[in-house]
Amino acid sequence: MLLSLRPHKGTDVKRQRGEAKEHNYLNFEIILLKLQVIGSGVSGLTSIKCCLDEGLQPTCFERSDNIGGLWRFTEKVEEGRASIYRSVITNSSKEMSCFSDFPMPEHFPNFLHNTRFLEYLKLYAKHFDLLKYIQFKTTVISVRKCQDFSTTGQWIVITESNGKQVSATFDAVMVCIGHHIESYVPLQSFPGIEKFKGQYFHSRQYKTPEGFEGKTILVVGMGNSASDIAVELCQRATQVYLSTRGGSWVMSRVYDNGYPWDTVIHTRFSNLIRSSLPWTLLKWVTEKKMNEWFDHENYGLVPQNRALMKEPVFNDDLPSRILCGSVVVKPIVKEFTETSAIFEDGTVMENVDVVIFATGYSFSFPFLEESVIKVENNQAPLYKHVFPPQLEKPTLAVIGLIQPLGPIMPTAELQARWATRVFKGKRMGMM
């Protein structure tokens, strides 16, 4: 067990957030658990907060010099950290994107620019006094089981800061590094790309539309980044093409009667209706609703997996840009030449200047041994998307490694809340 109770003569020592207080009415000494949190983005911050709520002692290691993770824009891509473009705004409304115990300020708009969302995270960290638990510019080198892990569940963690490595023992570890760090560019799937004389890069490298004036640009992919970048660049470029393998449902942030989409869809009543309908009928209703804004088939965007099988894309301007011809939808690229792209339908796009691969991300845990978590085909076998099931003791949790159909913030908070209670021993079925 992580939490141990020992008989204590005379007075009891009750520890709360590292401060010892004496009481005469108890006869046990409560041993405070030391928790390690890796990363100080959305998942890391709520993990620190949940540790404190449970009376645990967290230490967070952050490799950069500030909090925010994905939501902290920088002019240049930083190694080992997620990267966003300057114009990114949230796809979920502020009502759904806040943590349960800290609403967003009333003057914030419904959908937030990344600078506003980062401001919210800073307000959250300040309100709950989380910064004092974070060690910045500290990289986690390795997380290894102690020799007596089968009985203690403890971990030896080696970190590096200013060229100096330090080893420490922790009772439990919360991994909060996200899954938008390692670019996935399957160049082997694009024959001839090595001959292409233009510029090509992953969307992770994209920051602003400056410098793309007058160019012919091909964006490969059909996720949120691909559609955002295509719409933004078409206002500067000569022509933008959007190449998609399987299409996607495209939704507007503005939904029925002008309300944010998630305040309409994510309600108890809507969930009751969805859970009551047979799958075939639910699929038909969903497809019909998705096509109310525009008929995806007419735009070449019908997803192969149809309804409910893929996260939708949120873009308020893409349909109009397609109608105006400034964004042209194309099928998957079959082959590249020195200056052109040949598509699966036989059409050819000549004089291509830039190719942007918005082909997603892969993830890994370089500081963990494969015996702890083995990632295969970009999948990690985690119980309830949190715990490695093969561990003798459930003292390592991965927070935020999930793609919910909605905001990650409340999801990560629930994961962190559950994990810290497991660490403390409140969920005996897991121990």
For each residue, the residues with C-beta under 8 A, 3 or more apart:
1: 4 425 431
2: 33 153 171 172 393 395 423 424 425
3: 30 31 33 424 425
4: 1 31
5: 28 29 30 31
6: 28 29 31
7: 27 28 29
8: 11 12 13 27 28 29
9:
10:
11: 8 22 23 24
12: 8 22 23 24 25 26 27 28 29 30
13: 8 20 21 22 29 30
14: 20 21 22 23 26 30
15: 18 19 20 21 30 31 32 55
16: 19 21 55
17: 52 55 57
18: 15 32 57
19: 15 16
20: 13 14 15
21: 13 14 15 16
22: 11 12 13 14
23: 11 12 14 26
24: 11 12
25: 12
26: 12 14 23
27: 7 8 12
28: 5 6 7 8 12
29: 5 6 7 8 12 13
30: 3 5 12 13 14 15 55
31: 3 4 5 6 15
32: 15 18 55 56 57
33: 2 3 56 57 171 172 423 424
34: 56 57 59 169 170 171
35: 51 56 57 58 59 170 171 172 173 174 420 423
36: 58 59 60 61 143 155 157 168 170 172 173 174
37: 40 44 47 48 51 58 59 60 61 133 173 174 176
38: 44 60 61 140 143 173 174 175 176 177 367
39: 43 44 60 61 62 69 175 176 177 178
40: 37 44 45 48 60 62 67 68 69 134 176
41: 44 45 67 68 69 70 71 82 176 178 400
42: 45 46 69 70 71 121 400 408 409 412
43: 39 46 47 69 176 178 399 400 408 412 415 416
44: 37 38 39 40 41 47 48 60 62 67 69 174 176 399
45: 40 41 42 48 49 67 121 124 125 130
46: 42 43 49 50 99 399 409 412 413 416
47: 37 43 44 50 51 58 60 174 176 399 412 416 419 420
48: 37 40 44 45 51 52 58 60 130 133 134
49: 45 46 52 53 99 124 128 130 416
50: 46 47 53 54 413 416 417 419 420
51: 35 37 47 48 54 56 57 58 174 420
52: 17 48 49 55 56 58 128 130 133
53: 49 50 417 420
54: 50 51 420 421 423 424
55: 15 16 17 30 32 52 424
56: 32 33 34 35 51 52 420 423 424
57: 17 18 32 33 34 35 51
58: 35 36 37 47 48 51 52 133
59: 34 35 36 37 133 135 168 170
60: 36 37 38 39 40 44 47 48 130 133 134 135
61: 36 37 38 39 134 135 138 139 140 159
62: 39 40 44 66 67 134 135 136 137 138
63: 80 81 137 138 139 140
64: 72 78 81 136 137
65: 136 137
66: 62 72 136
67: 40 41 44 45 62 72 121 122 125 131 134
68: 40 41 71 72 118 121 122
69: 39 40 41 42 43 44 72 81 82 178
70: 41 42 82 84 178 180
71: 41 42 68 84 114 117 118 121
72: 64 66 67 68 69 118
73: 84 85 86 88 114 115 118
74: 77 78 83
75: 207
76: 207
77: 74 83 204 205
78: 64 74 81 83
79:
80: 63 139 181
81: 63 64 69 78 181
82: 41 69 70 178 180 181
83: 74 77 78 180 204 205
84: 70 71 73 88 114
85: 73 88 203 206 207 208 225 228 229 232
86: 73 114 207 208
87: 113 208 228 232
88: 73 84 85 113 114 228
89: 111 112 113 114
90: 93 94 97 111 112 114 117 407
91: 111 224 253 314
92: 96 97 111 262 406 407
93: 90 96 97 110 111 253 260 261 262 263
94: 90 97 98 104 108 109 110 111 112
95: 98 104 110 260 262 263
96: 92 93 260 262 263 266 406 407 410
97: 90 92 93 94 104 112 117 407 409 410
98: 94 95 102 103 104 120 409 410
99: 46 49 102 124 409 410 413
100: 410 413
101:
102: 98 99 123 124 127 128
103: 98
104: 94 95 97 98 108 112 120
105: 108 120 123
106:
107:
108: 94 104 105 112 116 120
109: 94 112 116
110: 93 94 95 253 260
111: 89 90 91 92 93 94 253 260
112: 89 90 94 97 104 108 109 116 117 120
113: 87 88 89 116 117
114: 71 73 84 86 88 89 90 117 118
115: 73 118 119
116: 108 109 112 113 119 120
117: 71 90 97 112 113 114 120 121
118: 68 71 72 73 114 115 121 122
119: 115 116 122 123
120: 98 104 105 108 112 116 117 123 124
121: 42 45 67 68 71 117 118 124 125
122: 67 68 118 119 125 126
123: 102 105 119 120 126 127
124: 45 49 99 102 120 121 127 128 130
125: 45 67 121 122 128 130 131
126: 122 123 129 130 131
127: 102 123 124
128: 49 52 102 124 125
129: 126 132
130: 45 48 49 52 60 124 125 126 133 134
131: 67 125 126 134
132: 129
133: 37 48 52 58 59 60 130
134: 40 48 60 61 62 67 130 131
135: 59 60 61 62 138 159 161
136: 62 64 65 66
137: 62 63 64 65 161 162
138: 61 62 63 135 159 160 161
139: 61 63 80 159 160 161
140: 38 61 63 143 157 158 159 367
141: 158 159 160 165 367
142: 156 157 158 367 368
143: 36 38 140 155 156 157 158 173 367 368 372 396
144: 155 156 157 158 369
145: 149 154 155 156 372
146: 149 152 154 155 156 169
147:
148: 151 152 154
149: 145 146 152 153 154 155 392 393
150: 392 393
151: 148
152: 146 148 149 171 393
153: 2 149 171 172 392 393 394 395
154: 145 146 148 149 169 170 171 395
155: 36 143 144 145 146 149 169 170 171 172 173 395 396
156: 142 143 144 145 146 167 168 169
157: 36 140 142 143 144 167 168 169 170 173
158: 140 141 142 143 144 165 166 167
159: 61 135 138 139 140 141 165 166 168
160: 138 139 141 163 164 165 166
161: 135 137 138 139 164 166
162: 137
163: 160
164: 160 161
165: 141 158 159 160
166: 158 159 160 161
167: 156 157 158
168: 36 59 156 157 159
169: 34 146 154 155 156 157
170: 34 35 36 59 154 155 157 173
171: 2 33 34 35 152 153 154 155 395 423
172: 2 33 35 36 153 155 395 396 397 423
173: 35 36 37 38 143 155 157 170 395 396 397
174: 35 36 37 38 44 47 51 396 397 398 399 416 419 420
175: 38 39 365 368 396 397 398 399 401
176: 37 38 39 40 41 43 44 47 399 400 412
177: 38 39 181 363 365
178: 39 41 43 69 70 82 181 363 400 401
179: 361 363 400 401
180: 70 82 83 204 361
181: 80 81 82 177 178 361 363
182: 361 362 363 364
183: 202 204 361 362
184: 202 359 360 361 362 378
185: 202 357 359
186: 189 190 359
187: 190 193 194
188:
189: 186
190: 186 187 193 220 333 335 336
191: 334 335 336
192: 195 196 335 336 337
193: 187 190 196 200 336 355
194: 187
195: 192 336 337 338
196: 192 193 200 336 337 338 339 352 355
197: 338 339
198: 339 352 353 354 355
199: 353 354 355
200: 193 196 354 355 356 357
201: 205 206 355 356 357
202: 183 184 185 205 356 357 358 359
203: 85 206 219 221 225 226 229 356 357 358 359
204: 77 83 180 183 361
205: 77 83 201 202
206: 85 201 203 225 229 356
207: 75 76 85 86
208: 85 86 87 211
209: 212 232 233 235 236
210: 213 236
211: 208
212: 209 215 217 233 236 237 354
213: 210 236 237
214: 237 238
215: 212 237 238 353 354
216: 237 238 239 241 349 351 352 353 354
217: 212 230 233 237 239 240 241 352 353 354 355 356
218: 240 241 243 330 333 341 349 352 354 355 356
219: 203 226 229 230 233 240 241 242 243 356 358
220: 190 226 243 333 355 356 357 358 359
221: 203 225 226 243 244 357 358 359 360
222: 226 227 242 244 245 246 247 248 301 313
223: 226 227 248 311 313 358 360
224: 91 227 228 313 314 315
225: 85 203 206 221 228 229 358
226: 203 219 220 221 222 223 229 230 242 244 356 358
227: 222 223 224 230 231 242 250 313 315 318
228: 85 87 88 224 225 231 232 315
229: 85 203 206 219 225 226 232 233 356 358
230: 217 219 226 227 233 234 240 242 318 321 327
231: 227 228 234 235 315 317 318 321 327
232: 85 87 209 228 229 235 236
233: 209 212 217 219 229 230 236 237 240
234: 230 231 237 239 240 321 326 327
235: 209 231 232 326
236: 209 210 212 213 232 233
237: 212 213 214 215 216 217 233 234 240
238: 214 215 216
239: 216 217 234 326 328
240: 217 218 219 230 233 234 237 326 327 328
241: 216 217 218 219 327 328 329 330 341 349
242: 219 222 226 227 230 327 328 329 330
243: 218 219 220 221 330 331 332 333 341 343
244: 221 222 226 247 248 300 301 329 330 331 332
245: 222 331 332
246: 222 303 304 305 310
247: 222 244 296 300 301 302 303 304
248: 222 223 244 301 303 310 312 313
249: 290 296 301 303 307 310 312 313
250: 227 293 294 296 301 312 313 314 315 318 319
251: 255 261 290 293 312 313 314
252: 255 261 293 314 315 316
253: 91 93 110 111 260 261 314 316
254: 258 259 260 261 316
255: 251 252 258 259 260 261 263 264 265
256: 259 264
257:
258: 254 255
259: 254 255 256 263 264
260: 93 95 96 110 111 253 254 255 263 264
261: 93 251 252 253 254 255 264 265 314
262: 92 93 95 96 265 266 406 407
263: 93 95 96 255 259 260 266 267
264: 255 256 259 260 261 267 270
265: 255 261 262 270
266: 96 262 263 270 271 406
267: 263 264 270 271
268: 271 272
269: 272 273
270: 264 265 266 267 273 274
271: 266 267 268 274 275
272: 268 269 275 276
273: 269 270 276 277
274: 270 271 277 282
275: 271 272
276: 272 273
277: 273 274 281 282 285
278: 281 282
279: 282 283
280: 283 284
281: 277 278 284 285
282: 274 277 278 279 285 286 307 308
283: 279 280 286 287 306 307 308
284: 280 281 287 288 307
285: 277 281 282 288 289
286: 282 283 289 290 307 308
287: 283 284 290 291 306 307
288: 284 285 291 292
289: 285 286 292
290: 249 251 286 287 293 296 307 312
291: 287 288 294 295 296 297
292: 288 289
293: 250 251 252 290 319
294: 250 291 298 299 319
295: 291 298 299
296: 247 249 250 290 291 299 301 302 303
297: 291 300 301 302
298: 294 295
299: 294 295 296 319 322 329
300: 244 247 297 329 331
301: 222 244 247 248 249 250 296 297 329
302: 247 296 297 306
303: 246 247 248 249 296 306 309 310
304: 246 247
305: 246 309 310
306: 283 287 302 303 309
307: 249 282 283 284 286 287 290
308: 282 283 286
309: 303 305 306
310: 246 248 249 303 305
311: 223 403 405
312: 248 249 250 251 290
313: 222 223 224 227 248 249 250 251 318
314: 91 224 250 251 252 253 261
315: 224 227 228 231 250 252 318
316: 252 253 254
317: 231 320 321
318: 227 230 231 250 313 315 321 322 327
319: 250 293 294 299 322 323
320: 317 323 324
321: 230 231 234 317 318 324 326 327
322: 299 318 319 325 327 328 329
323: 319 320
324: 320 321 327
325: 322 328
326: 234 235 239 240 321
327: 230 231 234 240 241 242 318 321 322 324
328: 239 240 241 242 322 325
329: 241 242 244 299 300 301 322
330: 218 241 242 243 244 333 343 345 347 349
331: 243 244 245 300 343 344 345
332: 243 244 245 343 344
333: 190 218 220 243 330 336 341 342 343 344
334: 191 342 343 344
335: 190 191 192 341 342
336: 190 191 192 193 195 196 333 340 341 342 355
337: 192 195 196 340 341 342
338: 195 196 197
339: 196 197 198 350 351 352
340: 336 337 348 349 350 351 352
341: 218 241 243 333 335 336 337 348 349 352 355
342: 333 334 335 336 337 346 347 348 349
343: 243 330 331 332 333 334 346 347 348 349
344: 331 332 333 334
345: 330 331
346: 342 343
347: 330 342 343
348: 340 341 342 343
349: 216 218 241 330 340 341 342 343 352
350: 339 340
351: 216 339 340
352: 196 198 216 217 218 339 340 341 349 355
353: 198 199 215 216 217
354: 198 199 200 212 215 216 217 218
355: 193 196 198 199 200 201 217 218 220 336 341 352
356: 200 201 202 203 206 217 218 219 220 226 229
357: 185 200 201 202 203 220 221
358: 202 203 219 220 221 223 225 226 229
359: 184 185 186 202 203 220 221
360: 184 221 223
361: 179 180 181 182 183 184 204
362: 182 183 184 378
363: 177 178 179 181 182 375 378 380 401
364: 182 375
365: 175 177 368 372 373 375 380
366:
367: 38 140 141 142 143
368: 142 143 175 365 372 373
369: 144 372
370: 373 374
371: 374 390
372: 143 145 365 368 369 388 391 396
373: 365 368 370 380 381 382 388 398
374: 370 371 380 381
375: 363 364 365 378 379 380
376: 379
377:
378: 184 362 363 375
379: 375 376
380: 363 365 373 374 375 398 401
381: 373 374 388 389
382: 373 385 386 387 388 389 398 401
383: 386 387 388 389
384: 387 418
385: 382 398 401 402 415
386: 382 383 397 398 399 415 418 419
387: 382 383 384 391 394 396 397 398 419 422 430
388: 372 373 381 382 383 391 396 398
389: 381 382 383
390: 371
391: 372 387 388 394 395 396
392: 149 150 153
393: 2 149 150 152 153
394: 153 387 391 397 422 423 430 431
395: 2 153 154 155 171 172 173 391 423
396: 143 155 172 173 174 175 372 387 388 391
397: 172 173 174 175 386 387 394 415 416 419 422 423
398: 174 175 373 380 382 385 386 387 388 401
399: 43 44 46 47 174 175 176 386 412 415 416 419
400: 41 42 43 176 178 179 408 411 412 415
401: 175 178 179 363 380 382 385 398
402: 385 408 411 415
403: 311
404: 407 408 411
405: 311
406: 92 96 262 266 410 411
407: 90 92 96 97 262 404 410 411
408: 42 43 400 402 404 411 412
409: 42 46 97 98 99 412 413
410: 96 97 98 99 100 406 407 413 414
411: 400 402 404 406 407 408 414 415
412: 42 43 46 47 176 399 400 408 409 415 416
413: 46 50 99 100 409 410 416 417
414: 410 411 417 418
415: 43 385 386 397 399 400 402 411 412 418 419
416: 43 46 47 49 50 174 397 399 412 413 419 420
417: 50 53 413 414 420 421
418: 384 386 414 415 421 422 427
419: 47 50 174 386 387 397 399 415 416 422 423
420: 35 47 50 51 53 54 56 174 416 417 423 424
421: 54 417 418 424 426 427
422: 387 394 397 418 419 425 426 427 430 431
423: 2 33 35 54 56 171 172 394 395 397 419 420
424: 2 3 33 54 55 56 420 421
425: 1 2 3 422 428 431
426: 421 422
427: 418 421 422 430 431
428: 425 431
429:
430: 387 394 422 427
431: 1 394 422 425 427 428
